[in-house]
Amino acid sequence: MTTTTLALMPDFLDPVKLIGYFGPWALVGVLVVVFIESGVLFPVLPGDTLLFVGGMLAAGTAAQASEVNANFQLWQLLVFVPIAAIAGSQVGYWIGRFIGTSMFKPNARVLKQRYLDEAHAFFEQRGPFAIVLARFVPIVRTLAPITAGAARMHYAVFTLFNVIGALVWGLGLILLGYWLGQFEIIQKLLEPIFIVIALASITPLIVEWLKRRKATKRADGVTDSGEPATEPS
């Protein structure tokens, strides 16, 4: 049975097809995606599932099942993926540091000024460990370095936690995929696994959106049922 793919996903979000498109440049392609998604303003890329599938392909069984020519080995992923992730976020930090403030506008669709203000408060409240946590959330891992730079986070502190986050995220997902790739049964469950990873990745975004929505309603004096929060006197 061949490896299934996500029918509802565009090809560039399907990690198996994406690696297949890279052909003999599969390793370079994976590194470029990781670099871009780590802080260079192109957040819509399959970073989590790409690393997971990369680990499975390095195990060998997934490559046989999907007929994808993965010409990389596990050690290459373990060495070069964290380097690409670290480098991408470092570039993102300096993008934010030099032009980040001008990128955030009060009425912007994506880079709103209030996001910058909230990010600064978030870093002050939770500390630089937020950089590590951001690695595991799509879009956030792209914007976090830019926001950290724009918020003038101390460069040495950012670099330290950027390295920690890149190692935990990159090595963790690759090794998880490599370990699961030893079992052929996983090939039959690859599509559900993609869905679980995607849902787990976006759950923090959904939770944060619900919190914002609830806070906005409270600020406007409206309850979740649509009634005024307080009765008129």
C-alpha positions as CSV (number, residue, x, y, z in Angstrom):
1,M,0.0,0.0,0.0
2,T,1.4,3.4,-0.9
3,T,1.6,6.3,1.4
4,T,-1.6,8.3,1.4
5,T,-1.7,12.1,1.0
6,L,-4.1,14.7,2.2
7,A,-6.5,15.2,-0.6
8,L,-7.8,18.5,0.8
9,M,-4.3,20.0,1.0
10,P,-2.6,22.0,-1.8
11,D,0.5,20.2,-3.0
12,F,2.9,22.6,-1.4
13,L,1.3,21.7,2.0
14,D,1.6,18.0,1.4
15,P,5.0,17.0,2.8
16,V,5.3,13.8,0.8
17,K,4.6,15.5,-2.5
18,L,6.7,18.5,-1.6
19,I,9.8,16.3,-0.9
20,G,9.0,14.3,-4.0
21,Y,9.1,17.6,-6.1
22,F,12.5,18.4,-4.8
23,G,13.8,15.1,-6.3
24,P,17.6,14.7,-5.9
25,W,17.6,18.1,-4.0
26,A,15.3,16.8,-1.3
27,L,17.6,17.6,1.6
28,V,18.3,21.1,0.2
29,G,14.5,21.6,-0.3
30,V,13.7,20.6,3.3
31,L,16.4,23.0,4.6
32,V,15.1,25.9,2.5
33,V,11.5,25.3,3.8
34,V,12.7,25.2,7.4
35,F,14.8,28.3,7.0
36,I,11.9,30.3,5.4
37,E,9.3,29.2,7.9
38,S,11.5,30.0,10.8
39,G,11.2,33.7,10.4
40,V,11.4,34.9,6.8
41,L,7.8,36.0,6.3
42,F,6.3,32.9,4.6
43,P,4.4,31.1,7.3
44,V,2.2,28.9,5.2
45,L,4.5,25.9,4.9
46,P,4.3,22.4,6.4
47,G,7.2,22.6,8.8
48,D,6.0,20.2,11.4
49,T,4.8,17.4,9.1
50,L,7.7,18.0,6.8
51,L,10.2,17.2,9.5
52,F,8.1,14.2,10.7
53,V,7.9,12.8,7.2
54,G,11.6,13.5,6.7
55,G,12.4,11.3,9.7
56,M,10.2,8.6,8.3
57,L,11.8,8.7,4.9
58,A,15.2,8.5,6.6
59,A,14.1,5.3,8.3
60,G,13.6,3.7,4.8
61,T,10.2,2.1,5.1
62,A,8.3,5.3,4.2
63,A,10.5,5.8,1.2
64,Q,9.7,2.4,-0.1
65,A,6.0,2.9,0.6
66,S,5.7,6.3,-1.0
67,E,8.1,5.8,-3.8
68,V,9.8,9.1,-2.9
69,N,13.5,9.3,-3.6
70,A,14.7,10.6,-0.3
71,N,18.5,10.9,-0.9
72,F,19.2,12.0,2.7
73,Q,20.2,10.2,5.8
74,L,19.1,10.7,9.4
75,W,22.4,12.3,10.5
76,Q,22.1,14.9,7.8
77,L,18.7,15.9,9.0
78,L,19.8,16.0,12.6
79,V,22.8,18.2,11.8
80,F,21.5,20.6,9.2
81,V,17.8,21.1,10.1
82,P,18.5,22.8,13.4
83,I,21.1,25.0,11.7
84,A,18.6,26.0,9.1
85,A,16.0,26.7,11.8
86,I,18.4,28.7,13.9
87,A,19.6,30.7,10.9
88,G,16.0,31.5,9.7
89,S,15.0,32.8,13.1
90,Q,18.1,34.9,13.4
91,V,17.3,36.5,10.1
92,G,13.7,37.0,11.2
93,Y,15.0,38.7,14.4
94,W,17.1,41.2,12.4
95,I,14.2,41.8,10.0
96,G,12.1,42.8,13.0
97,R,14.9,44.8,14.6
98,F,15.6,47.0,11.6
99,I,12.3,47.3,9.8
100,G,9.9,45.5,12.2
101,T,8.4,48.6,13.7
102,S,7.4,50.1,10.4
103,M,5.9,46.7,9.3
104,F,3.4,46.8,12.1
105,K,0.5,49.2,11.4
106,P,-2.7,49.9,13.5
107,N,-5.0,48.9,10.6
108,A,-2.9,46.2,9.0
109,R,-4.5,42.8,8.2
110,V,-1.7,40.6,9.6
111,L,1.0,42.7,11.3
112,K,-1.1,44.9,13.5
113,Q,0.5,47.3,15.9
114,R,-1.3,45.8,18.9
115,Y,0.3,42.4,18.1
116,L,3.7,44.0,18.6
117,D,2.5,45.6,21.9
118,E,1.0,42.3,23.1
119,A,4.1,40.4,22.1
120,H,6.3,42.7,24.1
121,A,4.1,42.3,27.1
122,F,4.0,38.5,26.4
123,F,7.8,38.3,26.5
124,E,7.9,40.4,29.6
125,Q,5.4,38.2,31.4
126,R,6.5,34.7,30.3
127,G,10.1,35.4,29.5
128,P,12.2,34.3,26.5
129,F,11.0,30.7,26.9
130,A,8.1,31.9,24.7
131,I,10.6,31.7,21.8
132,V,10.9,27.9,22.5
133,L,7.1,27.4,22.7
134,A,6.5,29.4,19.5
135,R,8.5,26.8,17.5
136,F,5.6,24.3,17.8
137,V,2.9,26.6,16.5
138,P,2.5,27.3,12.7
139,I,2.6,31.0,11.7
140,V,3.6,31.9,15.3
141,R,7.1,30.4,14.8
142,T,7.5,32.6,11.7
143,L,6.3,35.8,13.4
144,A,7.8,35.3,16.8
145,P,11.4,36.1,15.8
146,I,10.3,39.2,13.8
147,T,8.2,40.3,16.8
148,A,11.0,39.7,19.2
149,G,13.3,41.8,17.1
150,A,10.8,44.6,16.8
151,A,10.1,44.5,20.5
152,R,13.9,44.9,21.1
153,M,14.4,41.6,22.9
154,H,18.0,41.2,24.1
155,Y,19.9,39.6,21.2
156,A,22.0,37.2,23.3
157,V,18.9,36.0,25.2
158,F,16.9,35.5,22.0
159,T,19.8,33.6,20.4
160,L,20.1,31.3,23.4
161,F,16.4,30.3,23.4
162,N,16.3,30.3,19.6
163,V,18.9,27.6,19.6
164,I,17.1,25.6,22.4
165,G,13.8,25.8,20.5
166,A,15.3,24.8,17.2
167,L,17.0,21.8,18.7
168,V,13.9,20.6,20.6
169,W,11.6,21.2,17.7
170,G,13.8,19.9,14.9
171,L,15.4,16.9,16.6
172,G,12.2,16.0,18.3
173,L,10.0,15.8,15.2
174,I,12.7,14.1,13.1
175,L,13.5,11.4,15.7
176,L,9.8,10.8,16.3
177,G,9.2,10.3,12.6
178,Y,12.3,8.1,12.3
179,W,11.2,5.9,15.2
180,L,7.6,5.5,13.9
181,G,9.0,4.9,10.5
182,Q,10.4,1.6,11.6
183,F,6.8,0.2,11.8
184,E,5.0,-0.5,8.5
185,I,1.6,-0.1,10.1
186,I,2.4,3.6,10.4
187,Q,2.3,3.8,6.6
188,K,-1.4,2.9,6.7
189,L,-2.1,5.6,9.3
190,L,0.0,8.4,7.8
191,E,-2.9,10.6,6.8
192,P,-4.6,10.5,10.3
193,I,-1.2,11.2,11.8
194,F,-0.8,14.3,9.6
195,I,-4.3,15.5,10.7
196,V,-3.4,14.9,14.4
197,I,-0.1,16.9,14.0
198,A,-1.9,19.7,12.2
199,L,-4.7,19.9,14.8
200,A,-2.2,19.8,17.7
201,S,-0.2,22.6,16.0
202,I,-3.1,25.0,15.5
203,T,-4.9,24.3,18.8
204,P,-3.0,27.1,20.6
205,L,-4.0,29.5,17.9
206,I,-7.7,28.5,18.3
207,V,-7.5,28.8,22.1
208,E,-5.9,32.2,21.8
209,W,-8.5,33.4,19.3
210,L,-11.3,32.3,21.6
211,K,-9.7,34.1,24.5
212,R,-9.4,37.3,22.4
213,R,-13.0,37.0,21.2
214,K,-14.2,36.6,24.7
215,A,-12.1,39.5,26.0
216,T,-13.3,41.7,23.2
217,K,-17.0,40.9,24.0
218,R,-16.4,41.7,27.6
219,A,-14.7,45.0,26.7
220,D,-17.7,45.8,24.5
221,G,-20.1,44.9,27.4
222,V,-21.6,42.0,25.5
223,T,-22.0,38.4,26.8
224,D,-21.5,35.3,24.7
225,S,-25.3,35.0,24.3
226,G,-25.3,38.5,22.7
227,E,-27.0,40.2,25.7
228,P,-25.5,43.2,27.4
229,A,-23.0,42.2,30.1
230,T,-24.7,44.4,32.7
231,E,-28.4,45.3,33.1
232,P,-29.2,49.0,32.7
233,S,-29.9,50.7,36.0
